[in-house]
Amino acid sequence: MPDSPPPPTSSLLIETAVPKSVRKILPYLALGAGILALSMSAMFVKWAEAPGVVTSFYRMLLAAFIMFPFFWRYAVIKPGIRLSPHWIFLPVLSGLFNSLDHAVWSTALSYTNVANATLLNNISPLWVALFAFFIWKERLNGRFWGGLALTLSGAAVVLGNDLLSNPHLGIGDVLGVASSFFYAGYYLATQRGRGHYGVLPYWWVVTLCSSIFLLSYIFLFDIPLAGYSTATYLTFLLAALVSQMVGSFSLTYALGHLPASVVAPTMILQPVLSALLAIPLAGEPLLPAQWLGGAAVLAGIYWVNRR
């Protein structure tokens, strides 16, 4: 891949605020925080008495609204940290990919179960790796490919029992695969875009654009936007605070310092954690084989990052 441009000013401000000893591991700490926060996303969709695409819309809209004063202060009026119009298409493209991922995956849930849709959505690291290898000419050695294969295999064991026992693919499974392409596009566009923008302005524009695109999808398919219970609206707010403002923000920061070919396989830990959280929160226990699959995911992530 071509050399990345120097980090934007806002990224440098964040980094200089922490000790040098922490600076090297900060992207990994952010990635870990992002995984933990985003692992709650499936539970928010499950708890909200609303279509998944509506939950995603409010998650994006509320997060953009809450963070707007900070965006205005540090990305609009602060000298030296401005949104260059030359690369504005990158956060817009990330927002489009992000919204399509959420919309298509949510639609897939109407035709197949959560486990199948989640498993198929998370084959996106394969598309990221192939793009990085063939288009960006990123050098990915045998250790990386072996780790990726182990990670995907472990995820298949944890999430794909129904799909493995009944390999017939329906429209929901096809939509799950389609969502993985959009998820991969989000990773790749964000990695490139973060080379030109700091984490806050980039994340905020992506979040706003995602909400606009999701709103268009909701209007196109005449999905109810209001009339939900108070508990559901509180769930929307929690999704904004946890999944978007902590999870997505941390992931955006990590993609400014780590290649998408490493971040995407590591993020497979997110649905595995979601499955673990479903034990106490939704009463959905895992089988012994699924615990072994989770161990395989961890081993694969270790090898991917070791390369």
C-alpha positions as CSV (number, residue, x, y, z in Angstrom):
1,M,0.0,0.0,0.0
2,P,1.3,3.5,-0.7
3,D,2.8,5.4,2.2
4,S,0.2,7.0,4.4
5,P,0.2,10.8,4.8
6,P,1.2,12.3,8.1
7,P,-1.3,12.1,10.9
8,P,-3.8,15.0,11.0
9,T,-3.3,17.7,13.6
10,S,-6.2,16.5,15.8
11,S,-4.7,13.0,16.0
12,L,-1.4,14.5,17.0
13,L,-3.1,16.4,19.8
14,I,-4.7,13.2,21.1
15,E,-1.4,11.3,21.0
16,T,0.7,14.0,22.7
17,A,-1.7,14.0,25.6
18,V,-0.6,10.5,26.7
19,P,2.9,9.2,27.8
20,K,5.2,7.8,25.1
21,S,5.0,4.4,26.9
22,V,1.3,4.2,26.3
23,R,1.3,5.8,22.8
24,K,2.4,2.6,21.0
25,I,-0.4,0.5,22.5
26,L,-3.1,3.2,22.3
27,P,-4.5,2.0,19.0
28,Y,-4.8,-1.5,20.4
29,L,-6.4,-0.1,23.6
30,A,-8.9,1.8,21.4
31,L,-9.6,-1.3,19.3
32,G,-10.3,-3.3,22.5
33,A,-12.6,-0.6,23.8
34,G,-14.4,-0.6,20.4
35,I,-14.8,-4.3,20.5
36,L,-16.3,-4.3,24.0
37,A,-18.7,-1.5,23.3
38,L,-19.8,-2.7,19.8
39,S,-20.4,-6.2,21.3
40,M,-23.5,-4.7,22.9
41,S,-25.0,-3.6,19.6
42,A,-26.8,-6.9,19.0
43,M,-28.4,-6.7,22.5
44,F,-29.6,-3.1,21.8
45,V,-31.3,-4.3,18.6
46,K,-32.8,-7.2,20.5
47,W,-34.1,-5.0,23.3
48,A,-35.5,-2.3,21.1
49,E,-39.1,-3.0,20.0
50,A,-38.3,-1.5,16.6
51,P,-36.9,-2.6,13.3
52,G,-33.1,-2.9,13.3
53,V,-32.6,-0.2,10.7
54,V,-34.6,2.2,12.9
55,T,-32.5,1.4,15.9
56,S,-29.4,2.1,13.8
57,F,-30.8,5.4,12.5
58,Y,-31.5,6.7,16.0
59,R,-28.1,5.4,17.2
60,M,-26.4,7.5,14.5
61,L,-28.6,10.6,14.8
62,L,-28.4,10.9,18.6
63,A,-24.7,10.4,18.6
64,A,-24.1,13.1,15.9
65,F,-26.4,15.5,17.8
66,I,-24.7,14.9,21.2
67,M,-21.2,15.3,19.7
68,F,-22.0,18.3,17.5
69,P,-20.7,21.0,20.0
70,F,-17.4,19.2,20.2
71,F,-17.2,18.8,16.4
72,W,-18.0,22.5,15.9
73,R,-15.4,23.5,18.5
74,Y,-12.5,21.3,17.4
75,A,-13.2,20.7,13.7
76,V,-14.8,23.9,12.4
77,I,-13.6,27.0,14.4
78,K,-10.4,25.7,15.9
79,P,-7.4,26.9,13.7
80,G,-5.4,24.2,12.0
81,I,-8.0,21.4,12.4
82,R,-10.4,21.9,9.5
83,L,-12.2,19.5,7.1
84,S,-10.4,19.7,3.8
85,P,-12.9,19.6,0.9
86,H,-10.5,17.6,-1.3
87,W,-11.0,14.4,0.7
88,I,-14.5,14.9,2.0
89,F,-15.8,12.1,-0.3
90,L,-14.0,9.6,2.0
91,P,-16.1,10.1,5.2
92,V,-19.2,10.4,3.0
93,L,-18.2,7.1,1.3
94,S,-17.6,5.5,4.7
95,G,-21.0,6.7,5.9
96,L,-22.7,5.2,2.8
97,F,-21.0,1.9,3.3
98,N,-21.8,1.9,7.0
99,S,-25.5,2.7,6.4
100,L,-25.8,0.0,3.7
101,D,-24.1,-2.5,6.0
102,H,-26.6,-1.7,8.8
103,A,-29.6,-1.6,6.4
104,V,-28.9,-4.8,4.5
105,W,-27.9,-6.7,7.7
106,S,-31.1,-5.6,9.4
107,T,-33.1,-6.7,6.4
108,A,-31.4,-10.1,6.4
109,L,-32.7,-10.6,10.0
110,S,-36.2,-10.7,8.6
111,Y,-35.3,-13.8,6.5
112,T,-32.7,-15.7,8.5
113,N,-31.7,-16.0,12.1
114,V,-29.3,-13.6,13.9
115,A,-26.4,-16.2,14.1
116,N,-26.4,-16.8,10.3
117,A,-26.7,-13.1,9.4
118,T,-23.9,-12.2,11.9
119,L,-21.6,-15.0,10.7
120,L,-22.0,-14.0,7.0
121,N,-21.6,-10.3,7.8
122,N,-18.3,-11.1,9.5
123,I,-16.6,-12.7,6.5
124,S,-15.8,-9.0,5.6
125,P,-12.1,-9.5,6.8
126,L,-11.6,-11.8,3.9
127,W,-12.7,-9.1,1.4
128,V,-10.5,-6.5,3.2
129,A,-7.5,-8.8,3.0
130,L,-8.0,-9.6,-0.6
131,F,-8.4,-5.9,-1.5
132,A,-5.4,-4.9,0.5
133,F,-3.3,-7.6,-1.1
134,F,-4.3,-7.2,-4.7
135,I,-5.1,-3.5,-5.0
136,W,-3.0,-1.8,-2.3
137,K,-0.2,-4.4,-2.7
138,E,0.0,-4.8,1.1
139,R,2.4,-7.6,2.0
140,L,0.4,-10.2,4.0
141,N,2.5,-13.3,4.9
142,G,1.5,-16.9,5.6
143,R,1.1,-16.2,9.3
144,F,-1.5,-13.6,8.5
145,W,-3.5,-15.8,6.2
146,G,-3.3,-18.7,8.6
147,G,-4.5,-16.5,11.5
148,L,-7.3,-15.2,9.3
149,A,-8.4,-18.7,8.4
150,L,-8.3,-19.8,12.1
151,T,-10.3,-16.7,13.1
152,L,-13.0,-17.2,10.5
153,S,-13.2,-20.9,11.3
154,G,-13.6,-20.2,15.0
155,A,-16.4,-17.7,14.3
156,A,-18.2,-20.2,12.1
157,V,-18.2,-22.7,15.0
158,V,-19.5,-20.0,17.5
159,L,-22.0,-18.4,15.3
160,G,-22.9,-20.8,12.5
161,N,-24.3,-23.9,14.0
162,D,-27.6,-23.6,12.1
163,L,-25.9,-22.7,8.9
164,L,-23.4,-25.6,9.2
165,S,-26.2,-28.1,9.9
166,N,-28.4,-26.7,7.2
167,P,-26.2,-25.3,4.4
168,H,-29.1,-24.2,2.2
169,L,-28.7,-20.5,1.5
170,G,-31.9,-18.4,1.3
171,I,-32.4,-14.7,0.6
172,G,-31.5,-13.7,4.1
173,D,-28.1,-15.5,3.9
174,V,-27.5,-13.8,0.5
175,L,-28.2,-10.4,2.1
176,G,-25.8,-11.4,5.0
177,V,-23.0,-11.9,2.4
178,A,-23.9,-8.7,0.7
179,S,-23.7,-6.8,4.0
180,S,-20.1,-8.2,4.4
181,F,-19.0,-6.3,1.2
182,F,-20.4,-3.0,2.6
183,Y,-18.7,-3.7,6.0
184,A,-15.4,-4.3,4.2
185,G,-15.9,-1.1,2.2
186,Y,-16.3,0.8,5.5
187,Y,-13.1,-0.5,6.8
188,L,-11.1,0.3,3.7
189,A,-12.6,3.8,3.2
190,T,-12.0,4.7,6.9
191,Q,-8.4,3.5,6.8
192,R,-7.7,5.8,3.8
193,G,-9.8,8.7,5.1
194,R,-8.2,8.7,8.5
195,G,-4.9,9.5,6.8
196,H,-6.4,12.9,5.9
197,Y,-8.7,13.7,8.9
198,G,-8.5,13.5,12.6
199,V,-10.6,11.0,14.5
200,L,-13.3,13.5,15.7
201,P,-14.2,15.2,12.5
202,Y,-14.0,12.0,10.5
203,W,-16.2,10.1,12.9
204,W,-18.8,12.9,13.1
205,V,-19.2,13.2,9.4
206,V,-19.4,9.5,8.9
207,T,-22.0,9.3,11.7
208,L,-24.1,12.1,10.3
209,C,-24.0,10.7,6.7
210,S,-24.9,7.3,8.0
211,S,-28.0,8.7,9.7
212,I,-29.0,10.6,6.5
213,F,-28.6,7.5,4.3
214,L,-30.5,5.3,6.8
215,L,-33.3,7.8,6.9
216,S,-33.6,7.6,3.1
217,Y,-33.8,3.8,3.4
218,I,-36.5,4.1,6.1
219,F,-38.6,6.5,3.9
220,L,-38.0,4.3,0.8
221,F,-39.5,1.2,2.5
222,D,-42.1,3.1,4.5
223,I,-40.8,1.9,7.9
224,P,-42.4,3.6,10.9
225,L,-40.0,6.1,12.4
226,A,-42.1,7.0,15.6
227,G,-44.7,5.6,17.9
228,Y,-42.3,3.4,19.9
229,S,-42.3,2.9,23.7
230,T,-40.3,5.0,26.1
231,A,-38.1,2.0,26.9
232,T,-37.3,1.6,23.2
233,Y,-36.3,5.3,22.9
234,L,-34.1,4.8,25.9
235,T,-32.5,1.8,24.2
236,F,-31.9,4.1,21.1
237,L,-30.0,6.5,23.4
238,L,-28.0,3.7,25.0
239,A,-27.0,2.4,21.5
240,A,-25.9,6.0,20.6
241,L,-23.8,6.4,23.8
242,V,-22.2,2.9,23.9
243,S,-22.1,1.5,20.4
244,Q,-21.6,4.7,18.5
245,M,-19.9,7.2,20.7
246,V,-17.6,4.7,22.4
247,G,-17.5,1.7,20.1
248,S,-17.5,3.3,16.6
249,F,-15.3,6.3,17.8
250,S,-12.7,3.9,19.2
251,L,-12.7,1.9,16.0
252,T,-12.3,5.0,13.9
253,Y,-9.3,6.0,16.0
254,A,-7.7,2.6,15.6
255,L,-8.1,2.6,11.8
256,G,-6.0,5.8,11.7
257,H,-3.0,3.8,13.1
258,L,-3.5,0.2,12.2
259,P,-4.2,-1.3,8.7
260,A,-7.8,-2.4,8.0
261,S,-6.4,-5.9,7.1
262,V,-5.5,-6.3,10.8
263,V,-8.4,-4.4,12.4
264,A,-11.1,-6.3,10.5
265,P,-10.1,-9.8,11.6
266,T,-9.6,-8.6,15.2
267,M,-13.2,-7.2,15.1
268,I,-14.5,-10.7,14.7
269,L,-14.1,-10.9,18.5
270,Q,-17.1,-8.5,18.7
271,P,-19.9,-11.1,17.7
272,V,-18.1,-13.7,19.8
273,L,-18.4,-11.4,22.8
274,S,-22.0,-10.7,21.8
275,A,-22.7,-14.5,22.0
276,L,-21.0,-14.6,25.4
277,L,-23.1,-11.7,26.6
278,A,-26.2,-13.4,25.5
279,I,-25.7,-16.0,28.2
280,P,-26.5,-13.8,31.2
281,L,-28.5,-11.1,29.3
282,A,-30.7,-13.3,27.0
283,G,-30.4,-16.8,28.5
284,E,-28.8,-18.3,25.4
285,P,-26.0,-20.7,26.5
286,L,-23.2,-21.8,24.3
287,L,-22.3,-25.4,23.4
288,P,-18.9,-26.8,24.4
289,A,-17.9,-26.7,20.7
290,Q,-18.7,-23.0,20.6
291,W,-16.4,-22.3,23.5
292,L,-13.6,-24.1,21.5
293,G,-14.5,-21.9,18.5
294,G,-14.1,-18.8,20.7
295,A,-10.6,-20.0,21.7
296,A,-9.8,-20.5,18.0
297,V,-10.9,-16.9,17.3
298,L,-8.6,-15.6,20.0
299,A,-5.7,-17.7,18.6
300,G,-6.3,-16.5,15.1
301,I,-6.5,-12.8,16.2
302,Y,-3.2,-13.3,18.0
303,W,-1.5,-14.6,14.8
304,V,-3.0,-11.9,12.6
305,N,-1.6,-9.2,14.9
306,R,1.7,-10.9,15.4
307,R,2.5,-10.6,11.7
